[in-house]
Amino acid sequence: MPMTDPIADMLTRIRNAQSSEKKSVAMPASKLKSAIAQVLKDEGYIEDFAVREGEGKPQLEIGLKYYAGRPVIERLERVSKPGLRVYKGRDDIPRVMNGLGVAILSTSRGVMTDRKARADGVGGEVLCIVA
């Protein structure tokens, strides 16, 4: 049976791996998941990520990051869901914890953070928030 929300599955795998203090987590790869992982890496929430070609489908492996024994990612939530998509214009993009956190958006110019979307003057689908 096909997965209905692969992004929510990705975020749940990251949350579960961090709660059990794993060094890395693997999941089925896609271009959107890789783009989200790139944003997480650029913002310093994960160590690194790689797409591994193996038997069958490629796997996305994400290296998790900890500081003083605690996960760097404290909050990771899906905003736009398959049943209720959340789109925001450039003036309505949410601020996460007054700028301390990051909202990840899918825009016409690619997947980016809320700060970059505001600077570029574009809106889009709010995929998730990270703090």
PAMARPA-650073 format. One record per residue (C-alpha): residue number from 1; residue in three letters; x, y, z. Coordinates in pm, 1 decimal, decimal comma, padded with zeros to 6 digits. Example, Ala and Ser with C-alpha at 12.3 -4.5 7.8 and 13.67 -1.06 7.14 Angstrom:
residues 2
+-----+---------+----------+----------+----------+
| num | residuo |        u |        v |        w |
+-----+---------+----------+----------+----------+
|   1 |     ALA |  01230,0 | -00450,0 |  00780,0 |
|   2 |     SER |  01367,0 | -00106,0 |  00714,0 |
+-----+---------+----------+----------+----------+
END
This chain:
residues 131
+-----+---------+----------+----------+----------+
| num | residuo |        u |        v |        w |
+-----+---------+----------+----------+----------+
|   1 |     MET |  00000,0 |  00000,0 |  00000,0 |
|   2 |     PRO |  00148,2 |  00336,8 | -00095,2 |
|   3 |     MET |  00237,6 |  00593,2 |  00168,3 |
|   4 |     THR | -00003,0 |  00887,9 |  00176,7 |
|   5 |     ASP |  00233,4 |  01145,3 |  00332,6 |
|   6 |     PRO |  00604,7 |  01074,7 |  00279,7 |
|   7 |     ILE |  00712,0 |  01409,9 |  00432,0 |
|   8 |     ALA |  00530,1 |  01334,5 |  00759,6 |
|   9 |     ASP |  00694,8 |  00991,0 |  00756,1 |
|  10 |     MET |  01037,2 |  01155,9 |  00714,3 |
|  11 |     LEU |  00978,0 |  01394,4 |  01005,0 |
|  12 |     THR |  00847,8 |  01112,9 |  01226,9 |
|  13 |     ARG |  01153,7 |  00898,6 |  01150,8 |
|  14 |     ILE |  01381,7 |  01189,2 |  01247,2 |
|  15 |     ARG |  01188,1 |  01251,8 |  01572,7 |
|  16 |     ASN |  01190,8 |  00881,0 |  01664,6 |
|  17 |     ALA |  01561,6 |  00840,5 |  01587,3 |
|  18 |     GLN |  01648,4 |  01142,5 |  01801,3 |
|  19 |     SER |  01439,2 |  01020,6 |  02093,2 |
|  20 |     SER |  01633,0 |  00692,0 |  02087,1 |
|  21 |     GLU |  01963,9 |  00882,3 |  02040,4 |
|  22 |     LYS |  02059,2 |  00726,4 |  01706,2 |
|  23 |     LYS |  02351,7 |  00871,1 |  01510,5 |
|  24 |     SER |  02169,6 |  00849,3 |  01177,1 |
|  25 |     VAL |  01837,0 |  00755,1 |  01024,0 |
|  26 |     ALA |  01753,4 |  00610,5 |  00680,4 |
|  27 |     MET |  01438,4 |  00640,2 |  00470,9 |
|  28 |     PRO |  01326,5 |  00609,3 |  00108,2 |
|  29 |     ALA |  01470,2 |  00899,5 | -00092,3 |
|  30 |     SER |  01296,7 |  01157,5 | -00309,8 |
|  31 |     LYS |  01392,6 |  01496,0 | -00450,4 |
|  32 |     LEU |  01165,3 |  01680,9 | -00206,6 |
|  33 |     LYS |  01304,3 |  01493,8 |  00095,5 |
|  34 |     SER |  01659,2 |  01569,0 | -00021,6 |
|  35 |     ALA |  01570,9 |  01937,7 | -00058,8 |
|  36 |     ILE |  01426,0 |  01945,7 |  00294,7 |
|  37 |     ALA |  01738,8 |  01770,4 |  00426,3 |
|  38 |     GLN |  01954,7 |  02030,8 |  00247,3 |
|  39 |     VAL |  01765,5 |  02313,5 |  00421,4 |
|  40 |     LEU |  01803,4 |  02136,5 |  00758,3 |
|  41 |     LYS |  02177,7 |  02100,2 |  00695,9 |
|  42 |     ASP |  02218,4 |  02464,0 |  00586,1 |
|  43 |     GLU |  02040,3 |  02580,3 |  00902,0 |
|  44 |     GLY |  02257,0 |  02357,2 |  01124,5 |
|  45 |     TYR |  01989,1 |  02116,7 |  01246,0 |
|  46 |     ILE |  02153,0 |  01800,1 |  01107,6 |
|  47 |     GLU |  02515,2 |  01693,8 |  01054,1 |
|  48 |     ASP |  02489,7 |  01574,7 |  00695,6 |
|  49 |     PHE |  02280,4 |  01370,5 |  00455,2 |
|  50 |     ALA |  02348,7 |  01140,3 |  00162,1 |
|  51 |     VAL |  02145,7 |  00953,5 | -00097,6 |
|  52 |     ARG |  02268,4 |  00595,3 | -00113,6 |
|  53 |     GLU |  02199,4 |  00382,9 | -00419,8 |
|  54 |     GLY |  02136,6 |  00029,2 | -00303,6 |
|  55 |     GLU |  01925,7 | -00264,9 | -00401,3 |
|  56 |     GLY |  01606,3 | -00133,1 | -00551,9 |
|  57 |     LYS |  01514,3 |  00217,7 | -00442,7 |
|  58 |     PRO |  01764,6 |  00480,2 | -00323,7 |
|  59 |     GLN |  01783,2 |  00555,5 |  00049,6 |
|  60 |     LEU |  01822,5 |  00897,0 |  00210,8 |
|  61 |     GLU |  02049,4 |  00875,2 |  00514,2 |
|  62 |     ILE |  02051,0 |  01168,6 |  00757,0 |
|  63 |     GLY |  02320,0 |  01216,7 |  01022,6 |
|  64 |     LEU |  02158,3 |  01358,0 |  01335,9 |
|  65 |     LYS |  02312,3 |  01633,0 |  01546,4 |
|  66 |     TYR |  02327,0 |  01657,2 |  01926,7 |
|  67 |     TYR |  02452,2 |  01930,3 |  02159,1 |
|  68 |     ALA |  02539,8 |  01850,6 |  02522,8 |
|  69 |     GLY |  02361,7 |  01515,4 |  02490,7 |
|  70 |     ARG |  02035,3 |  01670,3 |  02369,7 |
|  71 |     PRO |  01900,3 |  01673,2 |  02012,8 |
|  72 |     VAL |  01948,5 |  02003,5 |  01828,0 |
|  73 |     ILE |  01595,3 |  01974,0 |  01686,1 |
|  74 |     GLU |  01353,8 |  02031,5 |  01974,3 |
|  75 |     ARG |  01036,2 |  02068,6 |  01768,3 |
|  76 |     LEU |  00962,1 |  01924,6 |  01424,1 |
|  77 |     GLU |  00602,8 |  01953,1 |  01303,0 |
|  78 |     ARG |  00424,3 |  01900,1 |  00973,3 |
|  79 |     VAL |  00206,9 |  02200,1 |  00880,3 |
|  80 |     SER |  00063,0 |  02129,0 |  00535,4 |
|  81 |     LYS | -00096,8 |  01785,3 |  00516,0 |
|  82 |     PRO | -00247,9 |  01595,7 |  00221,4 |
|  83 |     GLY | -00597,5 |  01660,2 |  00359,7 |
|  84 |     LEU | -00538,0 |  02028,3 |  00430,1 |
|  85 |     ARG | -00271,9 |  02210,8 |  00231,4 |
|  86 |     VAL | -00145,9 |  02535,4 |  00385,7 |
|  87 |     TYR | -00034,5 |  02805,6 |  00141,9 |
|  88 |     LYS |  00091,3 |  03145,3 |  00252,1 |
|  89 |     GLY |  00163,3 |  03457,9 |  00052,2 |
|  90 |     ARG |  00488,5 |  03645,5 |  00095,6 |
|  91 |     ASP |  00334,7 |  03877,3 |  00356,8 |
|  92 |     ASP |  00173,5 |  03597,5 |  00561,7 |
|  93 |     ILE |  00467,9 |  03355,9 |  00601,1 |
|  94 |     PRO |  00476,2 |  03248,4 |  00969,1 |
|  95 |     ARG |  00763,1 |  03331,8 |  01204,1 |
|  96 |     VAL |  00867,7 |  03038,4 |  01421,0 |
|  97 |     MET |  00959,0 |  03139,7 |  01777,6 |
|  98 |     ASN |  01014,8 |  03502,7 |  01666,0 |
|  99 |     GLY |  01285,1 |  03399,3 |  01420,1 |
| 100 |     LEU |  01466,3 |  03142,5 |  01637,6 |
| 101 |     GLY |  01304,6 |  02854,3 |  01450,5 |
| 102 |     VAL |  01257,7 |  02792,4 |  01078,9 |
| 103 |     ALA |  00954,8 |  02730,6 |  00859,9 |
| 104 |     ILE |  01038,7 |  02528,2 |  00548,9 |
| 105 |     LEU |  00842,2 |  02628,9 |  00238,7 |
| 106 |     SER |  00802,4 |  02481,9 | -00106,0 |
| 107 |     THR |  00797,6 |  02778,1 | -00344,5 |
| 108 |     SER |  00812,5 |  02831,4 | -00718,0 |
| 109 |     ARG |  01187,6 |  02888,3 | -00669,8 |
| 110 |     GLY |  01244,6 |  02565,4 | -00478,8 |
| 111 |     VAL |  01242,4 |  02453,9 | -00116,7 |
| 112 |     MET |  01366,1 |  02726,9 |  00118,2 |
| 113 |     THR |  01339,8 |  02875,7 |  00465,5 |
| 114 |     ASP |  01088,2 |  03140,0 |  00565,4 |
| 115 |     ARG |  01361,9 |  03404,8 |  00586,6 |
| 116 |     LYS |  01484,3 |  03337,3 |  00233,5 |
| 117 |     ALA |  01127,6 |  03333,8 |  00098,5 |
| 118 |     ARG |  01057,4 |  03672,1 |  00259,8 |
| 119 |     ALA |  01383,0 |  03812,0 |  00118,9 |
| 120 |     ASP |  01301,3 |  03680,0 | -00230,2 |
| 121 |     GLY |  00943,2 |  03804,7 | -00203,8 |
| 122 |     VAL |  00776,7 |  03469,0 | -00272,7 |
| 123 |     GLY |  00516,9 |  03261,4 | -00091,9 |
| 124 |     GLY |  00432,7 |  02896,0 | -00114,3 |
| 125 |     GLU |  00326,4 |  02582,0 |  00069,6 |
| 126 |     VAL |  00440,2 |  02568,2 |  00433,8 |
| 127 |     LEU |  00577,5 |  02214,0 |  00461,1 |
| 128 |     CYS |  00695,4 |  02205,7 |  00822,3 |
| 129 |     ILE |  00836,5 |  02405,0 |  01111,6 |
| 130 |     VAL |  01162,4 |  02330,7 |  01291,8 |
| 131 |     ALA |  01281,2 |  02472,4 |  01621,9 |
+-----+---------+----------+----------+----------+
END
